[in-house]
Amino acid sequence: MKIIVPMAGRGSRLRPHTLTTPKPLIPVGGKPIVHRLVADIAEVCNEKITDIGFVIGDFGAEVEAELLQVAANLGAQGHIFHQLEPLGTAHAVLCAEPLLSGKVVVAFADTLFKADFSLSDSADGVLWVKQIEDPSAFGVIQMNAAGEIVDFVEKPKTFVSDLAMIGIYYFKDAAALKTELNYLIDNNISKGGEYQLPDALRRLTEKGIRFVPGEVKEWLDCGNKAVTVETNQRVLEFDAGKGINNVADSVKLINSVVIPPCYIGENVTLENAIVGPHVSLGADSKVLNARIENSLIQHKTNLKNVILKNAMIGSNTVLEEAAKDYSIGDYTTITNG
């Protein structure tokens, strides 16, 4: 089994946080999104993972080394592929063309999930979907009476289906997918200059490839600040349910309380503070005279005299005497002076 993780997108909806850190590498619950994604797939997949390919932009050597280590930690061979222009989801998958053979999971790295991941050989592929109230902003599937997927509609203006594709796909033989991806590129079948994966999937179904829907119990989006903070909350609850202690032994508590579930990184100092529930606080941070709940705060951040709720704050930030709801990028200083 191979995994392909397209993650070259700019993450514009999550700015300013993605100005300095690619969105899939933003930590939630103390661990970057893409780390959690591939670990979750490896945990629930009933196949041995042999190769993991990451399709990235120009993220630099340090990021590439980190991703290769993610694969190594799961006992897989890591591969780095580059998509340097925003040419669409089909093009992104094709960038990992050397891995497009045999059994492959394609997982776009802006979402986390809880799902039934049984990979049955009775179908040619599985597309994981989630029933949603407003499907107009998503790609949705259509099914026939036999429960097979027969069409794919991107952001329907009128009701087609309420089953949205969450960006995770399984192909029993990805060589057929490779053929259709190349067909789109060779024949310039694009929308707005981008080649779209659903167009390749539609061609596969027209040729008799049988896709079935996979059940998603929970879909955790990381598209913007509000949903990323909510995802952090759910991740902390999942970890707590597994009995994982996310408060480092090196945390220094001075007249302070941590209300679980929380992630508190290494060498954090809390003084006259109440932190939690549902707070992630990165390593080497300092908090003084504060009340923080349901917030996502990255490493090396200094917070003083603040009350924070539903906040998202980047790394290397200084924040003093402020309001409750923030979305602040890295390397920012806000004081009342």
Buried (B, 14 or more C-beta within 10 A) or exposed (E): BBBBBBBBBEBEBBBBBBBEBBBBBBBBBBBBBBBBBBBBBBEBBEEEBBBBBBBBBEBEEEBBEBBBEBBEEBEBBBBBBBBEEEBBBBBBBBBBBEBBBBBBBBBBBBBBBBBEBEBEEEBBBBBBBBEBEEBEEBBBBBBEEEEBBBBBBEEBEEEBBBBBBBBBBBBBBBEBBBBBBBBBBEEEBBEEEBBBBBBBBBBBBEEEBBBBBBEBEEBBBBBBBEBBBBBBBBBBBBBBEEEEEBBBEEBEBEEBEBEBBBBBBBBBBBBEBBBBBBBBBBBBBBBBBBBBBBBBBBBBBBBBBBBBBBBBBBBBBBBBEBEBBBBBBBBBEBEEE
